Amino acid sequence: MEYHEPVMLDESVEGLNIRPEGIYVDVTFGGGGHSREILSCLGEKGKLIGFDQDPDAAKNAPHDERFFLVQANFRFLSRYLRYLGVEKVDGILADLGVSSHQIDLPEKGFSHRFSGPLDMRMNSGVKQTAESLLKECDKRELQEVFSKYGEVRNSKTLAERIVKARDTMPLKTTADFVEMIGDLVRGPRSRYLSMVFQALRIAVNEELKALEEVLEQSGAHLKVGGRLSVISYHSLEDRIVKNFIRSGNTSGRIDKDEYGVVQTPFKKVTKKPITPTAGEIQRNPRSRSAKLRIAERL
Ligand SMILES: C[S@@+](CC[C@H](N)C(=O)[O-])C[C@H]1O[C@@H](n2cnc3c(N)ncnc32)[C@H](O)[C@@H]1O
């Protein structure tokens, strides 16, 4: 089975406006589709640093002297660049979320379509799993996870059910969890369960926090004229990326000059986000929710 089919490959890599001698970072290496495309645009002296927190990604690392893979969360971007002696880079690419490899492996527990352990960690070295989260969070915390990260309409009822049933019903596998909440499904079953699973995954991996942290660090490392190319897959991620490009921070603060013009260290390269073509969506349905935003460091 293919590890992952890269999404908006040409558009996102073209967005980096690659200089053959430049230094680039792919913070979501995965199957390496975007990385291989970046390497094909680089000259002999170019460099590419990849990040992935999932150890499985390492097997996809190209044997190429210009490439180095960091097996870590991208929230530690600054720390690892410092360790590698790199201060400024010419471009950073992020293709957020999980890979097809991760979704399709039952033992990772990301999908309600397979029975597997309630794990959902991209990095199996961290402590919190979906199981521990479901067993340890109180009702209010669970409700917040489902409403904030999954926009699940009956999140309060769902949280109440989990808290009530978790001491008496088995809760070790994705099938146990689906069984526990099955009759609370509202609307199309697959969509409802996808949103519930998405919420848990985002919480387990602290995905939005990590995204904010890497964006905040990216500004300090991009050279003037350097590019940021980010593909997101749901509105929570896209909102963070959009606001960051607009303001240069993730706190929601908007700085304006005396004429009321917003001050930002980035220029939007495309006004609106780029979305996959109908052909790409047909070929790779998992690309359908993708949005690509490209910005240039001023
Ligand atoms: C959508 S896939 C990227 C696919 C890749 N662009 C390709 O062409 O194969 C996202 C990858 O990023 C990794 N990832 C997600 N969040 C991460 C984070 N905070 N730190 C490091 N890696 C992360 C996942 O483990 C996954 O392998």
The ligand as a Gaussian input file, in Angstrom:
#p B3LYP/6-31G(d) Opt

LIG

0 1
 C       -0.279000      14.867000       5.677000
 S        1.134000      14.010000       6.203000
 C        2.416000      14.694000       5.210000
 C        2.617000      13.950000       3.936000
 C        3.814000      14.413000       3.139000
 N        3.708000      15.785000       2.733000
 C        3.989000      13.515000       1.929000
 O        4.030000      14.040000       0.810000
 O        4.102000      12.309000       2.090000
 C        1.516000      14.744000       7.744000
 C        2.756000      14.171000       8.405000
 O        3.185000      15.137000       9.361000
 C        3.475000      14.529000      10.573000
 N        3.147000      15.492000      11.609000
 C        1.933000      16.008000      11.911000
 N        2.039000      16.879000      12.933000
 C        3.350000      16.923000      13.266000
 C        4.080000      17.645000      14.242000
 N        3.498000      18.470000      15.109000
 N        5.416000      17.467000      14.287000
 C        6.040000      16.609000      13.425000
 N        5.393000      15.882000      12.514000
 C        4.064000      16.046000      12.415000
 C        2.624000      13.271000      10.616000
 O        3.243000      12.293000      11.431000
 C        2.539000      12.872000       9.146000
 O        3.538000      11.949000       8.806000

